[in-house]
């Protein structure tokens, strides 16, 4: 084995074992005379399985890891591998084959950023010298150390969560033992489609809200009114959404004269969002796509603590004027002067915010 490793540098970050590495395929080089050799100093595993938006807003941690450990080999286990940047050496879909591979490894650092039982179970079982984030205790999620205690508390007590002043990236950095210094999202896109010619400034209206969060729904009639007023003000309007919003978006477009060109796979949808100048959305994956693409944003929020969102100076948050903000409810029957709280977000106020944001 000693003789083999003299000619085959198995400790290189680009070495793939049973298949040629990137640089051999690209340039025909071999280990003995390869100028791309990068000896692995630390092996790091990130466990962040879901949700899609959370994957995107976790990507700033990669900037810090590469700053602290420039010669590290990074693996990331996730349910959304297409959203993980190529900065990661091993992008691992959450499946049995990859979990078996992880059980056979030993890492220098393991960062488990999820509280779900499957993530905490893996954090318990996978071997690593240093573990940060969350683990299992008596079969339930628990903080591994004091760095994760704050993020753990905001998840189990609503009153603590409402008082929280830290953004999501700040919390994630803290539980990993890092300081957050405004590191930005990373999202790689490919241009898949030649899009139609749009009127600019182009404002994208993402009408989704997530079925499990009915309380976040902005009424269809309000979207129609907003599109009409934006168009009257001279803005291009593009209605955005996925398969679940398709029927609603067609109706909004028909009633308002706004432009809706359908729903698309994630890669194309990301490229479509990239055509906009400003995105109006509630708390959805689209919010984080827009932030990652450095688009201006206007966030509709009612259910969450506004401090959770790091907008990087790209926009504003607009909320209904009610005493029960950050309710963390999935649905709600409360009415204020006969209206649901999201109905209290006035369209003229939204229009005014758009004008201000576009001048930032």
C-alpha positions as CSV (number, residue, x, y, z in Angstrom):
1,X,0.0,0.0,0.0
2,X,2.9,2.4,0.8
3,X,4.2,2.0,-2.8
4,X,0.8,2.6,-4.2
5,X,0.2,5.8,-2.3
6,X,3.5,7.2,-3.6
7,X,2.0,7.2,-7.1
8,X,-1.7,7.6,-6.3
9,X,-2.4,10.4,-3.9
10,X,-5.5,9.1,-2.2
11,X,-5.4,12.0,0.3
12,X,-6.2,14.5,-2.4
13,X,-9.5,16.4,-2.2
14,X,-10.3,15.6,-5.8
15,X,-9.4,11.8,-5.6
16,X,-12.6,9.7,-6.3
17,X,-11.3,6.2,-5.7
18,X,-12.8,4.0,-8.4
19,X,-13.3,6.6,-11.1
20,X,-11.0,9.3,-12.7
21,X,-10.9,12.6,-10.9
22,X,-12.0,15.9,-12.6
23,X,-8.6,17.0,-13.6
24,X,-7.5,13.6,-15.1
25,X,-10.7,13.7,-17.3
26,X,-10.1,17.3,-18.2
27,X,-6.4,17.4,-18.8
28,X,-5.1,13.8,-18.6
29,X,-2.9,14.5,-15.6
30,X,-1.9,11.8,-13.1
31,X,-1.1,12.1,-9.4
32,X,2.7,12.0,-9.8
33,X,2.9,15.3,-11.6
34,X,-0.5,16.9,-10.9
35,X,-0.4,20.6,-10.1
36,X,-4.0,20.5,-8.8
37,X,-3.1,18.2,-5.9
38,X,-4.9,19.5,-2.7
39,X,-4.2,17.5,0.4
40,X,-7.2,17.1,2.6
41,X,-6.6,18.7,6.0
42,X,-10.1,18.3,7.5
43,X,-13.0,16.1,6.6
44,X,-16.3,17.9,7.3
45,X,-19.9,16.7,7.2
46,X,-23.0,19.0,7.1
47,X,-26.3,17.4,7.8
48,X,-29.1,19.8,6.6
49,X,-31.9,17.8,5.0
50,X,-34.7,20.3,4.4
51,X,-36.6,22.4,3.7
52,X,-35.6,23.8,0.3
53,X,-35.5,27.4,1.4
54,X,-33.5,26.5,4.5
55,X,-31.0,24.7,2.4
56,X,-30.4,28.0,0.5
57,X,-30.1,30.1,3.6
58,X,-27.7,27.7,5.2
59,X,-25.2,28.0,2.3
60,X,-23.4,31.0,3.9
61,X,-21.8,28.6,6.3
62,X,-19.8,27.2,3.4
63,X,-18.0,30.5,3.1
64,X,-17.0,30.4,6.8
65,X,-15.9,26.8,6.6
66,X,-13.7,27.4,3.6
67,X,-12.2,30.5,5.4
68,X,-11.4,28.5,8.5
69,X,-10.5,25.3,6.8
70,X,-9.3,26.1,3.2
71,X,-8.1,22.6,2.5
72,X,-11.1,20.8,3.9
73,X,-13.2,18.1,2.1
74,X,-16.9,19.0,2.6
75,X,-19.7,16.5,2.4
76,X,-23.4,17.6,2.7
77,X,-26.3,15.2,3.2
78,X,-29.6,16.7,2.0
79,X,-33.0,16.0,0.5
80,X,-32.4,18.8,-2.0
81,X,-29.0,18.1,-3.6
82,X,-29.6,20.4,-6.6
83,X,-29.6,23.4,-4.2
84,X,-26.2,22.6,-2.7
85,X,-23.3,24.5,-4.3
86,X,-20.4,22.9,-6.1
87,X,-18.1,24.2,-3.4
88,X,-19.2,21.0,-1.6
89,X,-17.0,18.0,-2.6
90,X,-19.6,15.3,-1.8
91,X,-23.2,16.3,-2.4
92,X,-25.2,13.4,-0.9
93,X,-28.8,12.8,-1.6
94,X,-30.6,11.5,1.5
95,X,-30.8,7.8,0.7
96,X,-29.7,4.4,2.0
97,X,-26.6,4.1,-0.2
98,X,-25.2,7.4,1.0
99,X,-26.1,6.8,4.6
100,X,-24.2,3.5,4.5
101,X,-21.2,5.3,3.0
102,X,-21.3,7.9,5.9
103,X,-21.4,5.1,8.5
104,X,-18.1,3.8,7.1
105,X,-16.4,7.3,7.4
106,X,-14.8,9.2,10.2
107,X,-15.0,13.0,10.0
108,X,-13.1,15.7,11.8
109,X,-16.2,17.9,12.2
110,X,-19.9,17.0,11.9
111,X,-22.4,19.9,11.8
112,X,-26.0,18.7,12.3
113,X,-28.2,21.7,11.6
114,X,-31.6,19.8,11.7
115,X,-33.8,18.9,14.6
116,X,-35.6,16.1,12.9
117,X,-35.3,12.7,14.4
118,X,-33.6,11.2,11.4
119,X,-30.9,13.9,11.3
120,X,-30.3,13.7,15.0
121,X,-30.1,9.9,14.8
122,X,-27.4,10.2,12.1
123,X,-25.5,12.7,14.1
124,X,-25.5,10.2,17.0
125,X,-24.3,7.3,14.8
126,X,-21.8,8.8,12.4
127,X,-18.2,9.0,13.7
128,X,-16.6,12.4,14.1
129,X,-14.0,14.0,16.4
130,X,-16.0,17.1,16.9
131,X,-19.8,17.3,16.7
132,X,-21.9,20.5,16.7
133,X,-25.6,21.2,16.5
134,X,-28.2,18.7,17.5
135,X,-28.2,15.1,18.7
136,X,-30.5,12.6,20.3
137,X,-31.2,12.4,24.0
138,X,-33.8,10.0,25.3
139,X,-34.9,9.6,21.7
140,X,-35.5,13.4,21.2
141,X,-33.7,16.3,19.7
142,X,-31.2,17.9,22.1
143,X,-28.3,20.5,21.8
144,X,-24.9,18.9,21.6
145,X,-23.3,21.8,23.5
146,X,-24.0,25.4,24.7
147,X,-23.5,26.8,21.2
148,X,-26.7,25.1,20.0
149,X,-28.8,25.9,23.2
150,X,-30.2,29.2,21.9
151,X,-31.4,27.7,18.6
152,X,-32.9,24.8,20.5
153,X,-34.8,27.0,22.9
154,X,-36.3,29.1,20.1
155,X,-37.7,25.9,18.6
156,X,-39.4,24.6,21.7
157,X,-40.8,27.8,23.3
158,X,-42.8,30.3,21.3
159,X,-42.3,33.2,23.8
160,X,-38.5,32.8,23.6
161,X,-38.8,32.6,19.8
162,X,-40.8,35.9,19.7
163,X,-38.0,37.7,21.7
164,X,-35.2,36.4,19.5
165,X,-33.2,39.1,17.8
166,X,-30.9,36.8,15.8
167,X,-31.3,36.0,12.1
168,X,-31.4,32.4,10.9
169,X,-27.8,32.6,9.4
170,X,-26.5,34.1,12.7
171,X,-28.1,31.3,14.7
172,X,-26.7,28.6,12.4
173,X,-23.2,30.2,12.6
174,X,-23.4,30.4,16.3
175,X,-24.4,26.7,16.8
176,X,-21.4,25.7,14.6
177,X,-19.1,27.8,16.9
178,X,-18.6,30.6,14.3
179,X,-19.2,34.4,14.2
180,X,-21.6,35.6,11.5
181,X,-20.1,38.5,9.5
182,X,-22.8,39.0,6.8
183,X,-21.7,36.0,4.7
184,X,-24.1,35.7,1.8
185,X,-26.1,32.9,0.2
186,X,-24.6,30.8,-2.6
187,X,-26.9,29.6,-5.4
188,X,-25.6,28.4,-8.7
189,X,-27.9,28.7,-11.7
190,X,-27.8,27.5,-15.3
191,X,-29.6,29.3,-18.1
192,X,-32.1,26.8,-19.5
193,X,-34.5,28.9,-21.4
194,X,-34.7,31.8,-23.7
195,X,-37.4,33.8,-21.9
196,X,-39.8,36.2,-23.6
197,X,-39.0,39.9,-23.6
198,X,-40.2,41.4,-20.3
199,X,-41.0,45.0,-19.3
200,X,-38.5,46.4,-16.8
201,X,-38.5,47.1,-13.9
202,X,-40.0,43.6,-13.7
203,X,-41.7,42.7,-10.5
204,X,-42.2,39.1,-9.7
205,X,-45.2,38.2,-7.6
206,X,-44.9,34.8,-6.0
207,X,-48.4,33.8,-4.9
208,X,-47.5,30.6,-3.0
209,X,-47.5,30.2,0.8
210,X,-47.1,26.5,1.6
211,X,-50.0,24.3,2.2
212,X,-49.0,23.7,5.8
213,X,-49.1,27.5,6.5
214,X,-52.6,28.5,5.5
215,X,-52.3,31.5,7.8
216,X,-49.7,33.1,5.4
217,X,-52.0,33.2,2.4
218,X,-52.5,36.6,0.7
219,X,-56.0,36.7,-0.8
220,X,-56.3,36.1,-4.5
221,X,-58.4,39.3,-4.9
222,X,-55.5,41.3,-3.3
223,X,-53.0,39.9,-5.8
224,X,-55.3,40.9,-8.7
225,X,-55.6,44.4,-7.3
226,X,-51.9,44.6,-6.8
227,X,-51.1,43.5,-10.3
228,X,-53.5,46.0,-11.8
229,X,-51.9,48.9,-9.8
230,X,-48.4,47.9,-10.5
231,X,-49.1,47.7,-14.3
232,X,-50.9,51.1,-14.1
233,X,-47.7,52.5,-12.5
234,X,-45.7,51.3,-15.5
235,X,-44.0,48.2,-14.0
236,X,-43.7,44.9,-15.7
237,X,-45.4,42.2,-13.7
238,X,-44.6,38.5,-13.8
239,X,-46.7,36.1,-11.7
240,X,-44.7,33.3,-10.2
241,X,-45.5,29.9,-8.6
242,X,-45.3,26.2,-8.8
243,X,-47.7,23.5,-9.8
244,X,-50.0,24.0,-6.8
245,X,-50.4,27.7,-7.7
246,X,-51.0,27.1,-11.4
247,X,-54.8,27.3,-11.4
248,X,-54.8,30.3,-9.1
249,X,-52.1,32.1,-11.1
250,X,-54.0,31.6,-14.4
251,X,-57.0,33.2,-12.8
252,X,-55.0,36.1,-11.4
253,X,-53.5,36.8,-14.8
254,X,-56.8,36.6,-16.5
255,X,-58.5,39.1,-14.1
256,X,-55.5,41.5,-13.8
257,X,-53.8,41.4,-17.2
258,X,-50.6,40.4,-15.5
259,X,-48.2,38.0,-17.2
260,X,-48.0,34.3,-16.2
261,X,-46.0,31.9,-18.4
262,X,-46.5,28.7,-16.3
263,X,-44.6,26.7,-13.7
264,X,-41.2,25.1,-14.3
265,X,-38.7,22.7,-12.7
266,X,-36.5,24.2,-10.0
267,X,-33.5,25.0,-12.3
268,X,-35.7,26.9,-14.8
269,X,-37.7,28.5,-12.1
270,X,-34.5,29.9,-10.5
271,X,-33.4,31.3,-13.9
272,X,-36.9,32.8,-14.3
273,X,-36.7,34.6,-10.9
274,X,-33.3,35.9,-12.1
275,X,-35.1,37.8,-14.8
276,X,-36.9,40.0,-12.3
277,X,-35.8,43.2,-10.6
278,X,-37.9,42.8,-7.4
279,X,-39.8,39.8,-5.9
280,X,-42.8,40.1,-3.7
281,X,-43.4,37.0,-1.7
282,X,-44.4,35.6,1.7
283,X,-42.0,33.2,3.5
284,X,-41.3,30.7,0.7
285,X,-38.3,29.1,-1.1
286,X,-38.7,31.9,-3.7
287,X,-37.7,34.5,-1.0
288,X,-34.4,32.7,-0.5
289,X,-33.8,32.2,-4.2
290,X,-34.4,36.0,-4.8
291,X,-32.0,36.9,-1.9
292,X,-29.3,34.5,-3.3
293,X,-29.7,36.1,-6.7
294,X,-29.3,39.6,-5.1
295,X,-32.8,40.6,-6.3
296,X,-34.7,43.3,-4.4
297,X,-37.4,41.7,-2.2
298,X,-40.6,42.7,-0.4
299,X,-41.5,40.1,2.2
300,X,-45.1,39.6,3.4
301,X,-44.8,38.2,7.0
302,X,-47.2,37.5,9.7
303,X,-46.5,34.1,11.2
304,X,-42.8,34.5,12.1
305,X,-40.4,36.7,14.0
306,X,-39.2,39.2,11.5
307,X,-35.7,39.2,13.0
308,X,-35.3,35.7,11.6
309,X,-34.9,37.0,8.1
310,X,-31.5,38.3,6.8
311,X,-32.3,40.4,3.8
312,X,-28.8,41.7,3.3
313,X,-30.1,45.2,2.6
314,X,-32.1,44.0,-0.4
315,X,-35.5,45.0,0.7
316,X,-38.2,45.4,3.3
317,X,-40.6,43.4,5.4
318,X,-44.3,44.3,5.4
319,X,-46.6,43.0,8.1
320,X,-50.3,43.4,9.1
321,X,-50.9,45.7,12.1
322,X,-52.1,43.1,14.6
323,X,-51.1,42.3,18.2
324,X,-50.4,38.6,17.4
325,X,-47.5,38.8,15.0
326,X,-45.1,35.9,15.1
327,X,-47.9,33.5,16.1
328,X,-46.2,30.5,14.6
329,X,-49.7,29.1,13.8
330,X,-50.3,27.1,10.6
331,X,-53.9,28.3,10.5
332,X,-56.0,30.8,12.4
333,X,-59.7,31.8,12.7
334,X,-59.1,35.3,14.3
335,X,-60.6,38.2,12.5
336,X,-59.8,41.9,12.8
337,X,-62.7,44.1,11.7
338,X,-64.0,41.1,9.9
339,X,-60.7,40.4,8.0
340,X,-58.0,37.9,8.3
341,X,-54.7,39.4,9.2
342,X,-53.1,39.1,5.8
343,X,-56.0,41.0,4.3
344,X,-54.9,44.0,6.3
345,X,-51.8,44.4,4.1
346,X,-52.9,47.3,2.0
347,X,-52.2,47.1,-1.7
348,X,-51.5,50.9,-1.9
349,X,-48.9,50.5,0.9
350,X,-47.3,47.6,-1.0
351,X,-47.1,49.7,-4.1
352,X,-45.4,52.5,-2.1
353,X,-42.9,50.0,-0.7
354,X,-42.1,48.7,-4.1
355,X,-41.3,52.2,-5.4
356,X,-39.0,52.8,-2.4
357,X,-37.2,49.4,-2.7
358,X,-36.5,49.9,-6.4
359,X,-34.6,53.1,-5.5
360,X,-32.4,51.4,-2.9
